[in-house]
Amino acid sequence: MEDIVVPSGNEKELAQMAERLGISSLVFLYPFGKVPKTAPVISIPVRIGVIAHPDQVPMARKQAQFVVVESSELDRLVVERREVPDMIVGLERVAVKEKLHQRASNLDHVSGKLYKQKGVSIGVSLRELVRLSPRERAVALGRIQQNVRFARKFGVGVVFASFARLPSELRSPHDIASLVRVLGG
């Protein structure tokens, strides 16, 4: 299993913990403009990625193999552009009042078709889920569950990853697989 992490000078520690947990490869996400020229030499395969603002996606493509954008109210506009990110993370964090029978989560049938057509995946950060209060976590899990259903319906990829900043925030592949099963993925 591949995991996505956000290092801050602690690449070796993250890789050592990932190996202990049974993670086979890592994606190191760096902020736009702060991508190292060479990947750190560690014992497991590594890819380099960039967390970019939607307007920075074309320039971010030149810096790394993998481009991630955090969700905002502009998600549909981001996916309609010519240069799209590989993944949009945090769709469940939208701050909109929910309807009675539908969760507000920045994903609908129009967006789902666009995501599939452009090859954009949906990312779910376990780090963010763990840090929420119990009530906020319940709402976020409901939104994630709805997004997983939409993604399956339209053939959009959903990636559950730790997005860990510290080695202690990494999660075992078994824990992630359990969450995916519970959420219907």
Sequence and secondary structure as in RCSB ss.txt:
>XXXX:A:sequence
MEDIVVPSGNEKELAQMAERLGISSLVFLYPFGKVPKTAPVISIPVRIGVIAHPDQVPMARKQAQFVVVESSELD
RLVVERREVPDMIVGLERVAVKEKLHQRASNLDHVSGKLYKQKGVSIGVSLRELVRLSPRERAVALGRIQQNVRF
ARKFGVGVVFASFARLPSELRSPHDIASLVRVLGG
>XXXX:A:secstr
 EEEE  SS HHHHHHHHHHHT  EEEEEEETT   SS    SS EEEEEEE GGGHHHHHHH SEEEEE  TTH
HHHHHSSS  SEEE GGG      SSS   S  HHHHHHHHHHT EEEEEHHHHHHS HHHHHHHHHHHHHHHHH
HHHHT  EEEE  BSSGGG   HHHHHHHHHHTT 
